[in-house]
Amino acid sequence: MSAFAAPVTYKIDPGHTNVLASWSHFGFSNPSANFGQADGTLVYDAADVSKSSVQVTLPLTGLSALADNFYDHLTGDGWFDAAKYPDARFKSTAVEAAGENKLKVTGDLTIKGVTKPVVLDVTLNKAGEHPMMKAQAIGFDATATVKRSDFGLDMAAPAVSDEVSLRITTE
């Protein structure tokens, strides 16, 4: 990490980014959906992580629910209402060190026009020259738990869990 003397801005690579959401479905299964096609930027300052930031847009057209009818269900007006709210967004408000290669990233998550604070537990996987791109690259994993009812996505709660686990990997 010492190779970075100043903040470096990275474009998020949607081909190497997954935002996976999973939940309990009546206790029978734990389905998941992937919010693909992430678009955004990440600024990382290894010398002062508090100067780091991230801003991401997740177009709902990139949502993969692994079945066409489930995609239609999730993007319909009973859930994400993608016709009216075509994307979800996250914008960091604070970044702090949380141990070696660990960060706490606090930010605002907006879904269906509702914005709520979320804290991501982040692990810096690697920073350095990417062997294929021959340019500086960085990779992170993150986790968080959100309540879908906070965003007006409360159909069938609590039988379908209100808490949704998020697992994120990005490069």
SVG drawing of the C-alpha trace seen along z (x, -y; Angstrom):
<svg xmlns="http://www.w3.org/2000/svg" viewBox="-47 -13 52 38">
<polyline fill="none" stroke="black" stroke-width="0.4" points="0.0,0.0 3.0,-2.3 3.0,-2.7 0.1,-5.1 1.3,-8.5 -1.9,-10.4 -5.6,-9.6 -6.1,-7.5 -9.4,-7.4 -10.6,-4.1 -13.5,-3.3 -15.5,-0.4 -15.2,2.6 -18.8,4.0 -17.3,7.3 -15.5,7.9 -18.1,6.5 -21.0,8.4 -23.5,7.0 -25.3,10.1 -28.4,9.7 -29.8,12.8 -32.7,13.3 -34.8,16.0 -37.9,17.0 -40.4,18.2 -37.5,20.2 -37.5,22.7 -34.7,21.2 -32.2,18.4 -32.4,17.0 -30.2,14.4 -30.1,11.8 -27.1,10.1 -27.1,6.4 -24.8,6.3 -23.7,3.6 -22.3,1.5 -21.2,-2.0 -19.2,-4.2 -15.9,-5.5 -13.8,-4.7 -11.2,-7.1 -8.6,-5.5 -6.1,-7.3 -3.8,-4.8 -2.0,-7.5 -5.3,-8.9 -8.3,-6.5 -10.7,-9.2 -10.1,-11.0 -11.3,-7.9 -14.8,-7.6 -17.1,-5.5 -20.1,-6.3 -22.0,-3.5 -25.1,-3.3 -26.7,0.1 -29.1,0.2 -32.0,2.5 -31.8,3.6 -28.6,5.4 -30.5,7.3 -30.0,11.1 -32.5,13.2 -31.6,16.4 -35.1,16.8 -37.0,14.5 -40.3,14.6 -38.4,13.8 -36.7,10.9 -40.1,9.6 -41.4,10.0 -38.5,8.2 -38.4,5.3 -42.2,4.9 -44.2,2.3 -44.7,4.5 -41.0,4.5 -38.3,2.3 -40.7,0.6 -37.8,0.3 -40.0,-1.6 -40.3,-4.5 -37.0,-3.9 -34.5,-2.5 -31.5,-2.2 -30.2,-2.0 -27.4,-4.2 -24.7,-4.3 -22.6,-7.3 -20.1,-7.2 -20.2,-9.9 -17.3,-8.6 -14.4,-6.1 -12.4,-5.0 -9.7,-2.4 -11.0,0.6 -7.8,2.7 -5.2,4.0 -6.7,3.9 -10.1,3.3 -12.4,0.3 -15.8,-1.0 -17.5,-2.8 -20.6,-4.7 -22.8,-6.0 -26.3,-6.8 -28.1,-4.0 -31.0,-5.1 -33.7,-2.6 -37.1,-3.6 -36.4,-7.2 -35.7,-6.5 -32.3,-7.2 -31.0,-5.5 -27.6,-5.3 -25.7,-2.0 -22.4,-0.8 -20.2,1.5 -17.5,3.7 -14.8,3.6 -11.7,5.7 -9.0,4.4 -8.1,7.5 -5.2,6.1 -3.7,2.9 -1.1,2.8 -0.4,3.3 -3.0,5.4 -1.1,8.1 -3.5,7.9 -4.1,4.1 -0.6,3.0 -2.2,0.2 -2.9,-0.3 -5.8,1.6 -7.5,2.2 -10.0,4.8 -12.3,4.8 -14.9,7.1 -17.7,5.7 -20.7,6.9 -23.7,5.2 -27.2,5.9 -30.1,3.7 -33.8,3.8 -35.9,3.9 -38.8,2.3 -36.7,-0.9 -37.0,-1.3 -40.7,-0.4 -39.9,3.2 -41.8,4.9 -44.1,7.3 -44.6,10.6 -42.4,9.4 -41.6,10.8 -42.3,14.2 -39.9,13.3 -37.0,11.8 -36.9,8.1 -33.1,8.3 -31.2,8.7 -27.5,9.6 -25.3,7.8 -22.0,9.3 -20.0,7.1 -16.8,7.7 -15.3,5.1 -12.2,4.4"/>
</svg>
